[in-house]
Amino acid sequence: MFPEGPFNRWEIIRKVGRFAERRNDRSKKKGQGRKAGTRMFDKVMTVTGREDTDMRILFIRHGDPDYVNDTLTEKGHKEASLLAEMAEELEMGDCYQSPLGRAQATAAYSLEKLGKKAETLDWLREFPAKVDLNRSEELQKAYNDTRMDGERYGMRIVWDMLPDYLTRHSEYLDRELWRESKVAQYSDLISVYDKTVTELDRLLECYGYVREGLHYRVVRENTQTITCFCHFGIICVLLSHMWNVSPFVLWHALALAPTSVTEVVSEEREQGIAVFRGLRLGDISHLYRGRERVSFSARFCETFGNKEQRH
């Protein structure tokens, strides 16, 4: 059905989604509605469905956020609704959610669609570690636009540093040396990170995967799916642990759009030894399908001169 070559199935979905949009537009002009393009998209989703041969974890970021009220914007609700339309195709399995309102509001649409309930896990909240800039003049230059309380700097989330500082200090990009960095020294980063990934490992152990060094020991083969409705920062932390990389690499290299789906699956090439590999990062095919513009949340300005986008 598809051309031969090194095509990623989700890239195919994205392209067919755009093709379906154009076909729907032509159908509208002829008074035929949107059915033709949508049927094409649905056929592709069926063809690219999964086989139950591995354990699968879905990390879903919340919809476009209203951070002040810890909920979703009107756009965020639309995004979550479009995600729910694909909930059955995603085969979400056991569902877990952050205790924060914006994540739970996102999950609610899919859970209602599936007739499921999600268990709330406190450690799935947005990664809470913060750095005290008052203890380091060097770090004060690394975090711009920090709120002041009188003459003191307010606390900052640890990953939100400027790229110049990050790239001039290679320890942040090293699998082990980030733990000895100035940010680690002047924050609760290490203790919060270690507590969080320990909780992840406890969860995976319930499904038969026990952390052992830098991989997982398989004590019980498992082909279940678990879905975590949570946040950008915590997703990067969990992936960094599973992939044995510095969390700063993922915090600064990825921009997972609201309601995006990230999928990792187990591989057991050697009996009893498993790793988790990514099949898709930040998939937003449901937004293409619903012709919804992707939110800019979690991103920074594409060009410095663009004053409408955050710096």
N, C-alpha and C positions, 0 to 999 in steps of 0.2 A: 504493500500500500504506500509506503514511504520510500524516498530515494535512499540508496545505499550510501554509507559513509558514517563518520564518527558523530552522529547526531545524538544529543541528549534528549530523552523523551519529553522533558519539560520545556525544552526549547521548541520542540515540535508543537507542543500544546500552545505555547505562546504565539507561534506563527499562525497556526490554524485558528486560534482565537481571533487574531487580527483579520484573517481571511473571512471568518464568519461574520465579523462586524461589517466588512464591506459588502458581503453577500446579503446580510440583513438590510443594509441601507438600500440596496437595489430592490430587494423584495418589498420594502416599504413603499418605494416610489411606484411599484406596480400594484400596490394594494394587497400584497400577499402576507403582510405581517413579518415577524422575525423568525418564523419556524425553520426556514431552509438553512440558515447559518447555524442556528442552535442545534439542529439535528446533526450537522457535520461535527460540531464541537463535542457533542455527547458521544458520537461514535468513536472519536479519538480518545476520549477519556476512558471508554470501555476497553479499547484495544490496549491501552497503556497500563491497565490495572495490574496489581501486584500478585505474585504467587506467595503462598504462605510457606516460605523457606527460611526465614530469618526472624530474629527479634527486631522490632522496629520501634523507634521513638520519634514522635512528632513534637517539635517545639513551636508553639504558635504565639506570636507577639500580639498584644492587645490592639484594638482598633485605634484610630486617630484620637489622641487623648485630650481631655480637659484636665490638666494636672492640678489646677487649683481646687477643683471639686472631686478629684479622683474618680472620674467617670469618663464617658465617651462624648465626643462632640456629635452633632447630627450626622456629620460625615462618617464618624467612627461607627455609629449604629448601622449605617448603610453598608459599610465594609463588613461588619460582623454578620449582617444578614446575608450578604453574598457568599461569605465563607460557609455559612450554614447550609446553603443550597448544595454545597459539595461535600457536606459532612458524611453522607453515606458512602460516597466514592472514596473518601479518605480513610474509611475503616478505622475509626479513632480508638477502638478498644477501651482499655481502662483509662479514665480521665482524671487528671489532677489539675488544680488551679491555685494561683496565687491568692493570698487573702485580700489583695488590694482591689478596690472597686472597679477600676478600668479593665482589669483582666477578667474579673467575674462577669462583668457586663458583656464582654466579648464572648466568653464561654457560654453564656446563657442561651444565645441563639442556637448554637450547634447542639447543646444538650437537650433543648426542647425538641429540636428536629429529630434527634435520635432516641428520645425517651430515656435519657441517661441522667445520672447524677455524677458530680465530680467531688472528689475528696480534696479538701483545702489543706495545703501544706505550707506552713509559715515560711519555710526556707525558699519557696518559689517567689517571694516578694522581690521587687526590684533590688538589685545588689546594694546594700546599705552602707558599705564602707566609705568613710570620709577622711579627708586629710586636713590637718591643722596647719594652715599656712603661716600662722603667727610664729611658728618654731623654725622657719627656714626662709631667709630672704631669697635664696635661689628659687624655691618653689613659688614664691609670690610672683615671679616673672613668668612662670610656666603656666599659670592659670589666669586667664584674662577676665576682666569684668566681674571680679569677685565682690560680693556684697560686703559692705563695711558696717560694723556695729560700733559706732563711735570711732575709736582709733584701732580697733581690732578687726581682723578679717573673719568673715563667716566661714563655716566649714564647707568644703567642696567635695563632691563625689570624686572618687580617686581617678577615674579614667578620663576625665574631661580636660586634659592638658593640651597645650598647643603643640602642633606637629613638629615645629622646629626643636623644641626642647626634647621631645620624644626621640627624634632621629639623631640628635647629638649625644644621646646617652643610651648606648647600645644595651646596657644591662636590662632595660625594660623589655627588650625583644628576646632575651635569652630565657630558655626554659626554666633555669634555676636561679640566675642572678637577679631577676626581678624581685625576688624575695629579700635582697640586700639593698635595694634602691632607697633613695631618700624618701620617696612616697611611702614605701613600706615602713621606713623608720619613724615617720611622723604621722602615722595613721593606724587604724585598726584593720588594715587590709589583710594581713596574713591570718589573723585569728578568724575573721569573718569568712575569708575564702576557704580555709581549712574546714571550718564548721559546715559550710555549705556543701562542699564536695563530699564530705563524709556522709551527709544526709543523702546525697545522690547515690553513693555507693550502697548505702543501706537499702534504698529503694530497689536498685538493680539486683541486689542479693536476694530479694524476695522473688525475683523472676529467674533466679538460677545463675546469676553472674556475680562472681566474687572478685573484688579488686585484689590483684596480686602483682606488686611492682608496678610496671607501666602497662600492663594488660589486664584482662579479666579471665579468671579461671571458670570454666563452664562446669557447674555441678549438676545442672539439669538443662538439657536442650529446650529451647523455648521459641515459639513462633508467634508469640502474642505481640500486640501493639499497645503502647502507652502514649498518651497525649498530655502534654503539659501546656496549659494556657498561662503565659507569664509575660516577661519583659525583655527588652533588648539586652540590658547589662547582664542579667542573670543567665540568659541563654549563652552569651559569650563565655561566662565563667564555667558553665557546665561543659560546653564544648571544649574549652581549653584543657580541662581535666581529662576528658575522654580522649583527646588527641595529643596530650602531653606537650602543650605549647604554652607560652606566656599568655595570660589573659589580655595583656596590653596589645598583643598582635591582633587579636580578634576585635577588641574594642575599637581599634583604629583602622582596621582593614575592612570590616563589614559595616553595612548599613541596612539592617533588616527592617523593611517597611511595615507599617501597621497591618495587622492580620496576616502577615506573611507566614508561610509554613516552611519549616526547616526539618528535614528528615534524615535520620541516621539509622543504619541497620548493622546488625552483627555479622561478622565473618569469622568462621572457625576453620581456617585452612589446615591447622594442626589440631588434632583431637585434644579438646580440653582447654585450648587457648583461643580467646576471642578478642577481637578489636571491633571498634565501631567506626564505620565509614559514612561519609555524607553522600546521599543521593541527590539532594537538592538543598539549596540555601536560599531562604527568602522568597519562596515561590509565591507569586501573586496572580496565578492564572485565573483565580476566581474573580479578580478585579477586571482583568481583560474580558472575561466572559460577560460580566455585568456592565462593561463599558464605563467603569468608574476610574477616575483619575487617581493615581497613586499619591498618597500623602507624603509631604516633605518631612514629616516628623522623624527625628533621629539623624537628620542630615544637617550639614552646614553649607554655606554659600559656595556655589560652583565657581563664581568669579568674585574677586575681592571687591570689585566695583559695584556689585549688586547689593544695594543697601536694604532691599526688601527681604533678603534671606539672612538668617542669623549668622553671625561671625563667631 
